[in-house]
């Protein structure tokens, strides 16, 4: 089963009915609710779900947007689960628990989590801009690695504290929380950090969510091997965000329209894995239909 994220078209609408209508025209009967959805939009979609008009595979935290956050500023990282500010971290945990509550209402299996960042300057895009200048690229990359390494520990500790609140809350509601690999290098977790984090939780309680584009950005910038994410965490794999990439950093393209070979993933993706196509604008409906055909040939669904 392929699901389509509302991240593709939600920006165009202020209600859930039109979002779902446009997605259903493409032939999808299942969606993932993305993070930039107001309470009104989410409740609209809940009505459609209750009427049997749409199914929901997963919710991307924070969903719905907390009422104090303007939609134009909505982000899964607006409040950080790794914040050293306890007030902010508490708000992040509260928002995640609310997403879990809505996942329960929708009968959705999963909640996708960003679990925070190390509070340093983000330099991933700067690094990508230097990819053809080997000396500067190497210098900036080493600076990024060293700065992050020197400051990461307290933030990872807070991320784990947050998960210790969210994971049992989700378990009591029969919702599966899944940690997503990230796009920016300052974000948590890196591969070795996720290994550490998973050590605190049983396999059936906390899961891995693989984002194809993010892992491939790390591969192309020499920050990690794409294959290593899958080799280490496929046992905990709950779902996958499927989007393509052009160059070293331009991701969230419709699968099959960029330069990533999705066949690489085939040995790791089980039939039960939640497969969510996650293109952003300006991907077209025609491109997404092409993606469905392309991915179906690979995954056999």
Protein Blocks (a to p, Z undefined) as FASTA:
>chain_A
ZZddfklmmmmpcbfklmmmmmmmnopabdcddfkbcfklmmmmmmmmmnopaccfbdcd
dddddfklcfklgcfklpackbfblklmmmmmmmmmmmmmmmmmnopabdcddebdcddd
dfklmmmmmmmmmklmmmmmmmmmmmmmmmmmmmmmmmmmmmmmmmmmmmmnopacdddd
dfblkbccdfklmmmmmmmpcfklpccdddfklmmmmmmnopacfklmmmmmmmmpmbdc
ddddehjllghiaehiambdfklmmmmmcfklccddddddfbdfklmmmmmmmmmmmnoZ
Z
